[in-house]
Amino acid sequence: MGQMIRLTLILLILAIWVTGCHFGNGAAQLGGTHSMESVEKLADPLSVIAIFAHPDDETWISGTLAKLADHGVSVFPVYATSGEAGSDHSGQGLSGAELALIREQEAIAASQILGLQSPVFLRFPDGKLHQYHQEAIKQLDGILEREEPFAMLTFAEGGITDNRDHKTLNRLVSAHFNQLASYFGVSHSRAKGLSVSANKFGFDYNLSMPIEDAAVTIRVDVASYTGQRVRAMASHKTQFPPAMIKAYADHAESVPLEELITVNREKLLILLRQLK
């Protein structure tokens, strides 16, 4: 089975969980429900590589990852850095290598809660990933050869928060692995909902780089995974104070979906029509 078809199949699994199977700006829509049995007859066991810049970045797409894992897909989280340049919000005063070690432990705990495979830590310098472009490609090539994934997930252009390492991963994957890639982001509409939830708990949060609503090709229904999403986020004690976790829980309850920009949309639609 070619890599292009394999990518289409993994995106198919994501798409069948979307209420109404809405794509893009609504120009192409499919109704109805497709059974997992139909997919299993078409697909070999599937695996996904999810590539993040820092421990805790999986929070942006945790419901989708948990849903994939729950339906038999092996999900391998890969962290390009260990976040040693970040701040410690746990009150322990951690920094540098000590903070990186704890952040890796937090990512391992979050992966276990979400049902993912053990994380891979590449340990490039936090904030300087753009200086290690070729080394990162080599590392990712090795992971691809070992795991033979059917798809890769990483940040959409802009990196959601305008973070340099997030944007570096988008450029790297777009340039070298685009045939396998799907990109997660937060639409303008969803970003507004996140701000509303943040305001309820006393702080302002305005997302730096939301994506256009019309750019979203798949909206994944993750309502059944709210508890896992919140518990996984709460594992990152050095990164998220209690008020932020409460705001996230409120948002996860009120907007129980995650968003992807996919490639090979036409082939995906053809397969969905065959399974109607």
C-alpha positions in Angstrom: 0.0 0.0 0.0 1.6 3.3 -1.1 2.2 6.1 1.4 -0.3 8.4 -0.4 -3.1 5.9 0.1 -2.1 5.2 3.6 -2.3 8.9 4.5 -5.7 9.0 2.9 -6.9 6.1 5.1 -5.7 7.6 8.3 -7.4 10.9 7.4 -10.5 8.8 6.6 -10.6 7.5 10.2 -10.4 11.1 11.5 -13.1 12.3 9.1 -15.7 9.6 10.0 -15.7 10.9 13.6 -16.7 14.4 12.5 -20.4 15.3 13.0 -21.8 15.6 9.5 -18.3 15.2 8.0 -17.8 18.9 7.3 -14.9 19.9 5.1 -13.4 23.3 4.4 -15.8 26.1 4.1 -18.8 23.8 3.7 -18.7 23.5 -0.1 -18.3 19.8 0.2 -20.2 17.9 2.9 -21.2 14.4 3.6 -23.8 13.3 6.0 -24.4 10.0 7.8 -22.3 7.7 9.9 -19.7 5.3 8.7 -18.8 2.1 10.7 -15.4 1.3 11.9 -15.9 -2.2 10.4 -15.9 -0.7 6.9 -12.6 1.1 7.5 -10.9 -2.0 9.0 -11.6 -4.0 5.9 -9.7 -1.4 3.9 -6.8 -0.6 6.1 -3.9 -2.3 7.6 -3.1 -1.5 11.3 -2.2 2.2 11.2 0.3 4.4 13.0 0.8 8.1 13.3 3.8 10.3 14.3 2.8 13.5 16.1 5.7 16.0 16.1 5.8 18.7 18.8 8.3 21.4 19.7 7.9 21.1 23.5 6.4 18.9 26.2 2.8 20.1 26.6 2.3 20.9 22.9 0.2 17.8 22.6 -2.5 19.7 24.5 -3.5 21.4 21.2 -4.5 18.1 19.6 -4.8 15.7 22.6 -8.4 14.7 21.9 -7.7 13.6 18.4 -4.6 11.7 19.5 -6.6 9.9 22.3 -9.3 9.1 19.8 -6.9 7.6 17.3 -5.3 5.5 20.0 -8.7 4.4 21.3 -9.5 3.0 17.9 -6.4 1.0 17.5 -4.0 3.5 15.9 -0.5 3.5 17.3 0.3 7.2 18.1 4.0 8.1 18.6 4.6 11.6 20.1 7.9 13.1 19.2 9.2 16.2 21.1 11.9 18.2 19.2 13.1 20.0 22.4 12.5 19.4 26.1 11.5 22.9 26.9 14.5 23.9 29.1 14.2 27.6 28.1 10.6 27.9 29.4 9.4 29.0 32.8 8.4 26.9 35.7 4.8 27.7 36.9 4.8 25.1 39.6 6.5 27.1 42.3 9.5 24.8 42.4 11.9 27.3 40.8 13.1 24.8 38.1 15.2 26.0 35.2 17.5 24.6 32.5 18.3 20.9 32.5 16.4 20.3 35.7 13.2 21.8 34.2 13.7 19.8 30.9 13.9 16.6 32.9 10.6 17.3 34.7 8.9 18.4 31.5 9.9 15.1 29.9 8.4 13.3 32.9 5.2 15.3 32.5 5.0 14.5 28.8 5.4 10.8 29.6 2.5 11.0 32.1 0.3 12.9 29.6 1.0 10.2 26.9 0.0 7.5 29.3 -3.3 9.3 30.1 -4.1 9.7 26.4 -3.2 6.1 25.5 -0.2 7.0 23.3 3.0 5.2 22.8 6.1 6.2 24.8 7.3 9.7 23.7 10.5 10.2 21.8 12.7 13.2 22.9 15.1 14.6 20.4 16.5 17.1 22.8 17.4 19.9 20.4 18.0 23.2 22.2 14.8 24.9 23.1 14.2 28.1 21.1 17.0 27.2 18.6 15.4 24.5 16.6 15.8 26.6 13.4 19.6 26.1 13.8 19.3 22.3 13.6 17.2 21.9 10.4 19.3 19.1 8.8 19.9 17.3 12.1 16.2 17.3 12.8 15.4 15.9 9.3 17.9 13.1 9.8 16.3 12.2 13.2 12.8 12.3 11.7 13.9 10.2 8.8 15.2 7.6 11.2 11.9 7.6 13.1 9.9 7.2 9.8 12.1 4.3 8.8 11.6 2.6 12.1 7.9 3.2 12.7 6.6 3.4 9.0 3.8 5.8 9.9 0.9 6.4 7.7 0.7 10.1 8.7 2.5 12.9 10.5 0.8 15.6 12.5 2.4 18.9 13.4 1.7 22.6 13.7 -0.1 24.6 11.1 1.6 27.6 9.6 2.1 30.2 12.3 2.5 27.6 15.0 -0.8 28.6 16.8 1.1 30.9 19.2 3.7 32.4 16.9 6.4 30.4 18.7 9.6 30.1 16.7 10.1 26.3 17.3 6.4 25.7 16.4 6.9 27.5 13.1 10.2 25.7 12.4 8.5 22.4 12.7 5.8 23.5 10.3 8.3 24.6 7.7 10.5 21.5 8.1 7.6 19.1 7.7 6.0 21.1 4.9 9.3 21.1 3.0 10.3 17.5 3.5 7.4 15.3 4.6 4.3 17.1 3.2 2.9 13.9 1.5 2.5 12.4 4.9 1.5 15.5 6.8 -1.6 17.0 8.3 -1.5 20.2 10.3 -3.3 21.0 13.5 -4.4 24.6 14.4 -7.0 26.7 16.1 -9.5 28.6 13.9 -10.5 32.2 14.6 -13.9 31.0 15.8 -12.4 28.5 18.2 -9.8 31.0 19.4 -12.7 33.4 20.4 -14.2 30.6 22.5 -10.9 30.0 24.2 -10.7 33.7 25.1 -14.2 33.6 26.6 -13.2 30.6 28.8 -10.0 32.3 29.9 -11.9 35.5 30.9 -14.2 33.4 33.1 -11.3 32.5 35.2 -9.7 35.9 35.4 -7.1 36.1 32.7 -6.8 37.4 29.2 -5.7 34.9 26.5 -5.7 35.9 22.9 -4.3 33.4 20.5 -1.5 34.9 18.3 -1.9 32.9 15.1 -5.3 31.3 14.6 -6.1 29.9 11.2 -8.9 31.0 9.0 -12.1 29.0 9.6 -12.3 28.2 5.8 -8.8 26.7 5.9 -10.0 23.9 8.3 -10.6 20.7 6.3 -11.5 18.3 9.2 -13.2 19.1 12.5 -12.8 16.1 14.9 -15.5 15.5 17.4 -13.6 14.9 20.7 -16.5 15.3 23.2 -15.9 11.8 24.6 -12.3 12.6 25.5 -12.8 15.7 27.6 -11.7 14.1 30.8 -8.6 12.6 29.3 -7.7 15.9 27.7 -8.0 17.8 31.0 -6.1 15.2 33.0 -3.3 15.1 30.4 -3.0 18.9 30.5 -2.9 18.9 34.3 0.1 16.5 34.1 2.1 19.5 33.0 2.3 21.1 36.4 5.3 23.2 35.5 3.5 24.8 32.6 -0.2 25.3 33.5 -1.4 26.9 36.7 -4.8 25.7 38.1 -6.7 28.7 36.6 -5.5 27.8 33.2 -6.5 24.2 33.5 -10.0 25.2 34.7 -10.3 27.5 31.7 -9.2 24.7 29.4 -11.7 22.4 30.9 -14.4 25.0 30.3 -13.4 25.4 26.7 -13.1 21.6 26.1 -16.7 21.2 27.4 -18.1 24.1 25.4 -16.2 23.6 22.1 -15.6 19.8 22.0 -13.7 19.6 18.7 -10.2 19.9 17.3 -9.2 21.1 13.8 -6.9 19.9 11.1 -5.7 21.1 7.7 -5.2 18.0 5.6 -3.6 17.2 2.2 -5.1 15.1 -0.6 -8.6 16.2 0.2 -10.1 14.9 -3.1 -9.0 11.3 -2.5 -10.4 11.5 1.0 -13.8 12.6 -0.3 -13.8 9.8 -2.9 -13.2 7.2 -0.2 -15.9 8.7 2.1 -18.4 8.5 -0.7 -17.6 4.8 -1.2 -18.3 4.1 2.4 -21.7 6.0 2.6 
